[in-house]
Amino acid sequence: MRVETLTRDNCDAYVAFRKRMWPVHDGAGPWEIVLHKYLSNPRVESCPGSGLYACFDNGQICGVMGAYPMPITLNSRVHPGHMMVDWAVLPEYQSKPIGAVLYKTLVNLPGRKFASYGTPASQRALSRAGIQIPAVAAAAVLQPIKAAALRLYLRNFAQPSPIAGGKFSLPGRAETMTAEELTASSPADPSDTAYVQSGPDFWRSYFDCRAFNGAFALRLNRDGESGDVVMSFLEAGTVRFATLLAYRPDSPTVSAAKKLGRSLREAMRSLRVCVLIATEADGLLQTLMNTVGIYVVRKSVHWWVIPKKDDSFAPDSVQWWLTSADRDSIWAPGGLTTAS
């Protein structure tokens, strides 16, 4: 057996693996998503070793694990890193140490290592080596009955919403934007705060995959305040919902968050969104979510940091500002339906 990084030449092998893996785990999604997520992602340039790794046996893929690029900005310096994701091993190989071999390969790549919550098997492995970064996931409910139906059974059938490809306008309150018009989001006070910067280059790549992720951006305006939001729109039948990936106000104040939250609430109602999901990276996003929803449901979640001897700073020595945009699941349809 050998471990290799998948390239554009591995399409047939990956498609064959995914077909065999489908009854158990969807892996990293369709090949088109793999191309955008790992090969065309502009973050790859600052994170050497990024890619989807596969274990081959007799020319066939028997397991995969992804090193998703996650460059951490801290006090204006970029630290290379990867989120270890897309763990999947064919059932007939699960008695062999395929996962362990892939894990060892990826954790030894240059740069910091991270993970998020996923399958029980991956969580058991991470809990032995990782340190948790606490976070708060929130769901701002606008239509309680449809939100309950989504929570109970519809979320497994979600697909990207076709509204993501169109234009939207609430004159003076909300207008659609292109990826090129977006400005990189960052914490209100970036001092001693670790975060992943998502700029127009990243969003351009993400929007190119809109048919799979429902990418959508709005410019919000209200009472002299303005700002940008990026979302992923999914729907299951008549139930439409969104995940707030990024919020960048021109003025990072509580007052602005309340005003722009009212504009966003009107937009979500016009688009018939039943619930807006977000990871609350700070109090401003919490204020925005409180303004959008009739009520907001929150739960504790976490990322993992897997410490390495060559890490340039300890994970508990800084503040973390991580958003829904930093999760690799934003690329895959239906991957956003847990409040995260």
Legacy VTK file of the C-alpha trace (Angstrom):
# vtk DataFile Version 3.0
C-alpha trace
ASCII
DATASET POLYDATA
POINTS 340 float
0.000 0.000 0.000
1.116 3.557 -0.673
-0.146 7.039 0.238
-0.356 9.731 -2.431
-1.856 13.182 -2.844
-4.635 13.107 -5.406
-4.097 15.134 -8.575
-6.316 15.947 -11.521
-5.218 12.620 -13.043
-6.905 10.632 -10.241
-10.501 11.379 -11.216
-11.412 7.821 -12.249
-9.845 6.233 -9.159
-11.608 8.687 -6.845
-14.990 8.265 -8.550
-14.669 4.477 -8.236
-13.781 4.827 -4.536
-16.700 7.166 -3.890
-19.165 4.773 -5.513
-17.959 1.954 -3.267
-17.886 4.206 -0.201
-21.273 5.877 -0.700
-23.418 3.510 1.433
-21.229 4.292 4.460
-19.668 7.737 4.012
-19.710 10.362 1.282
-16.014 11.050 1.606
-14.956 14.449 0.295
-17.918 14.857 -2.052
-18.050 14.759 -5.870
-14.834 15.130 -7.844
-15.760 18.704 -8.805
-15.801 19.658 -5.121
-12.426 17.996 -4.563
-10.968 20.088 -7.387
-12.222 23.371 -5.926
-11.689 22.518 -2.275
-8.157 21.140 -2.525
-6.614 21.975 -5.902
-8.029 25.394 -6.854
-8.272 26.766 -3.322
-6.042 29.889 -3.142
-5.190 29.097 0.490
-3.085 26.183 -0.758
-0.302 28.637 -1.669
0.284 29.540 1.989
-0.174 25.993 3.338
2.361 23.553 1.803
1.225 19.949 1.682
-2.484 20.735 1.314
-4.550 18.189 -0.582
-6.697 15.082 -0.431
-4.504 12.095 0.429
-5.389 8.551 -0.581
-4.140 5.128 0.400
-3.852 2.894 -2.675
-3.980 -0.904 -2.744
-3.371 -2.597 -6.096
-4.090 0.653 -7.917
-7.396 1.260 -6.131
-8.156 3.798 -3.408
-9.055 2.151 -0.103
-9.083 5.223 2.145
-8.780 9.002 2.073
-8.024 11.870 4.446
-7.805 15.556 3.600
-5.300 18.214 4.624
-7.584 21.203 4.104
-5.610 24.477 3.971
-6.115 26.573 7.121
-3.665 29.500 7.272
-3.804 31.218 10.658
-3.214 34.957 10.873
-1.850 36.194 14.204
-0.560 39.747 14.701
-0.179 40.203 10.923
1.862 37.018 10.494
0.454 34.040 8.572
1.097 30.592 10.063
0.617 27.644 7.656
-1.810 24.970 8.802
-4.248 22.258 7.812
-7.574 20.995 9.037
-7.607 17.200 8.948
-10.915 16.251 7.349
-12.769 13.837 5.062
-11.781 10.672 6.911
-13.110 7.634 5.035
-11.977 3.996 4.716
-13.725 1.285 2.714
-15.550 -1.202 4.992
-13.445 -4.156 3.849
-10.258 -2.312 4.880
-11.382 -1.053 8.278
-9.612 -3.902 10.067
-6.316 -2.582 8.693
-4.510 0.539 9.972
-5.424 2.646 6.938
-6.724 5.527 9.030
-3.644 5.497 11.254
-1.291 5.569 8.267
-3.136 8.517 6.728
-3.302 10.337 10.070
0.434 9.972 10.627
1.162 11.184 7.092
-0.973 14.314 7.480
0.006 15.247 11.030
3.656 15.252 9.936
3.027 17.763 7.156
4.581 21.201 7.770
2.450 23.683 9.698
-0.152 23.614 12.461
-2.877 20.951 12.563
-6.583 21.349 13.288
-9.786 19.372 13.083
-13.489 19.842 13.678
-16.133 17.524 15.022
-17.132 14.718 12.660
-17.599 10.954 12.766
-17.348 9.152 16.136
-14.241 7.310 14.955
-12.416 10.517 14.093
-13.477 12.149 17.361
-12.059 9.282 19.411
-8.723 9.651 17.656
-8.702 13.434 18.048
-9.638 13.353 21.734
-6.427 11.450 22.464
-4.180 14.022 20.777
-6.113 17.260 20.424
-6.926 20.333 22.482
-10.376 21.841 22.127
-11.056 25.372 20.911
-14.542 26.149 22.301
-17.102 27.824 20.059
-20.792 28.672 20.025
-23.086 27.552 17.214
-26.319 29.483 16.764
-29.524 29.070 14.772
-31.661 32.196 14.327
-35.188 30.908 13.739
-37.515 32.873 11.472
-40.145 30.185 10.716
-40.414 27.799 13.694
-42.524 25.053 12.067
-40.325 24.712 9.008
-37.202 24.970 11.172
-38.490 22.089 13.300
-39.169 19.977 10.187
-35.678 20.702 8.972
-34.192 19.668 12.296
-36.216 16.466 12.564
-35.818 14.916 9.127
-35.452 17.226 6.111
-31.828 18.267 6.533
-30.523 14.999 5.059
-32.212 15.880 1.750
-30.842 19.421 1.399
-29.446 20.686 -1.900
-28.020 24.050 -2.990
-30.814 26.546 -3.573
-31.218 27.944 -7.104
-31.672 31.441 -5.669
-27.911 31.548 -5.171
-27.428 32.069 -8.889
-29.768 35.058 -9.131
-29.868 38.693 -8.098
-31.674 40.066 -5.075
-32.588 43.619 -4.155
-34.282 45.349 -1.267
-33.599 48.972 -2.328
-31.584 50.802 0.287
-31.364 47.713 2.510
-29.791 44.715 0.752
-28.252 44.029 -2.659
-26.406 41.015 -4.065
-22.628 41.273 -4.446
-19.974 39.506 -6.486
-16.973 37.803 -4.910
-14.695 40.533 -6.308
-16.638 43.206 -4.389
-16.146 41.529 -1.019
-13.625 42.737 1.540
-11.725 40.315 3.766
-13.369 39.838 7.157
-11.363 39.972 10.377
-11.941 40.425 14.129
-12.831 43.895 15.356
-9.629 43.816 17.438
-7.099 41.480 15.778
-4.391 41.949 18.430
-3.295 38.571 19.850
-6.256 36.971 18.036
-5.792 33.958 15.762
-8.088 33.795 12.754
-8.392 32.657 9.148
-8.623 35.549 6.717
-11.101 35.039 3.876
-10.599 37.574 1.095
-11.952 38.020 -2.444
-9.576 35.388 -3.878
-10.989 32.727 -1.561
-14.580 33.762 -2.160
-14.025 33.791 -5.926
-12.963 30.158 -5.770
-15.868 29.352 -3.463
-18.412 31.090 -5.709
-17.078 29.134 -8.705
-18.464 26.083 -6.879
-21.869 27.716 -6.325
-23.778 24.895 -8.002
-22.614 22.654 -5.140
-22.642 25.044 -2.178
-25.303 27.704 -2.851
-22.904 30.645 -2.314
-24.568 34.049 -1.999
-23.389 37.501 -0.841
-25.298 40.617 0.193
-24.384 44.223 0.777
-26.477 45.437 3.734
-27.493 49.028 4.462
-29.529 50.536 7.289
-29.724 54.001 8.833
-26.249 55.055 7.739
-24.593 51.699 8.500
-23.386 49.224 5.884
-21.619 45.875 5.705
-21.232 42.594 3.806
-22.408 39.064 4.498
-21.605 35.798 2.716
-23.969 32.855 3.037
-24.632 29.377 1.742
-28.257 28.752 0.742
-29.690 25.242 0.842
-33.211 23.910 0.559
-35.170 20.711 1.002
-38.429 20.962 -0.901
-40.077 24.200 0.212
-37.867 24.518 3.284
-35.049 26.980 2.650
-32.257 27.764 5.100
-28.884 29.480 5.108
-25.536 29.436 6.869
-23.868 32.764 7.578
-20.235 32.297 6.612
-18.878 35.822 6.994
-20.031 39.162 8.399
-17.931 42.277 7.778
-19.447 45.557 8.952
-17.951 48.856 7.863
-18.320 49.944 11.484
-17.631 47.121 14.013
-20.088 48.299 16.677
-23.068 46.819 18.481
-25.280 49.566 17.076
-24.266 48.699 13.516
-24.833 44.985 14.157
-28.393 45.709 15.296
-29.174 47.915 12.298
-27.651 45.532 9.764
-29.339 42.617 11.532
-32.693 44.237 10.754
-31.777 44.507 7.075
-30.610 40.900 7.035
-33.841 39.794 8.743
-35.902 41.490 6.034
-33.790 39.873 3.339
-34.134 36.416 4.904
-37.901 36.816 5.143
-38.112 37.959 1.506
-36.093 34.895 0.483
-38.333 32.627 2.615
-35.468 31.414 4.815
-36.703 29.511 7.880
-33.453 29.506 9.853
-30.049 31.179 9.640
-27.102 29.214 11.065
-23.774 30.660 12.186
-20.739 30.125 14.356
-20.663 33.106 16.700
-17.050 34.224 16.647
-17.715 37.334 18.747
-20.345 39.502 20.405
-21.070 41.469 17.227
-22.130 38.325 15.393
-24.177 37.304 18.418
-25.973 40.668 18.304
-26.603 40.257 14.571
-28.117 36.788 15.093
-30.284 38.004 17.983
-31.695 40.687 15.687
-32.346 38.350 12.754
-34.281 35.592 14.531
-37.597 35.410 16.369
-35.471 33.459 18.812
-31.986 31.957 18.701
-30.970 28.418 19.684
-27.361 27.996 20.777
-25.105 25.080 21.622
-21.457 24.562 22.496
-19.224 23.137 19.777
-15.472 23.050 19.254
-12.573 22.808 16.911
-9.505 20.723 17.714
-5.876 21.821 17.754
-3.370 18.985 17.454
-0.178 20.328 19.109
3.197 19.813 17.456
6.674 20.475 18.820
7.416 23.058 16.128
4.233 25.116 16.704
5.125 28.801 16.866
2.578 29.591 19.601
0.543 27.642 22.142
-3.180 27.353 21.355
-4.195 28.570 24.819
-1.978 31.664 24.612
-4.222 33.501 22.130
-7.850 34.349 21.486
-9.462 32.429 18.617
-11.833 33.975 16.077
-13.145 31.112 13.957
-16.290 31.310 11.847
-18.456 28.979 9.775
-16.332 29.972 6.758
-13.406 28.095 8.299
-15.095 24.695 8.228
-14.357 22.518 5.223
-18.000 21.364 5.092
-19.017 24.648 3.466
-18.011 23.147 0.111
-20.405 20.180 0.186
-24.228 20.288 -0.167
-25.986 19.392 3.053
-22.793 19.701 5.111
-24.020 22.846 6.834
-27.276 21.660 8.318
-26.005 21.272 11.861
-25.792 24.623 13.605
-22.089 25.167 13.107
LINES 1 341
340 0 1 2 3 4 5 6 7 8 9 10 11 12 13 14 15 16 17 18 19 20 21 22 23 24 25 26 27 28 29 30 31 32 33 34 35 36 37 38 39 40 41 42 43 44 45 46 47 48 49 50 51 52 53 54 55 56 57 58 59 60 61 62 63 64 65 66 67 68 69 70 71 72 73 74 75 76 77 78 79 80 81 82 83 84 85 86 87 88 89 90 91 92 93 94 95 96 97 98 99 100 101 102 103 104 105 106 107 108 109 110 111 112 113 114 115 116 117 118 119 120 121 122 123 124 125 126 127 128 129 130 131 132 133 134 135 136 137 138 139 140 141 142 143 144 145 146 147 148 149 150 151 152 153 154 155 156 157 158 159 160 161 162 163 164 165 166 167 168 169 170 171 172 173 174 175 176 177 178 179 180 181 182 183 184 185 186 187 188 189 190 191 192 193 194 195 196 197 198 199 200 201 202 203 204 205 206 207 208 209 210 211 212 213 214 215 216 217 218 219 220 221 222 223 224 225 226 227 228 229 230 231 232 233 234 235 236 237 238 239 240 241 242 243 244 245 246 247 248 249 250 251 252 253 254 255 256 257 258 259 260 261 262 263 264 265 266 267 268 269 270 271 272 273 274 275 276 277 278 279 280 281 282 283 284 285 286 287 288 289 290 291 292 293 294 295 296 297 298 299 300 301 302 303 304 305 306 307 308 309 310 311 312 313 314 315 316 317 318 319 320 321 322 323 324 325 326 327 328 329 330 331 332 333 334 335 336 337 338 339
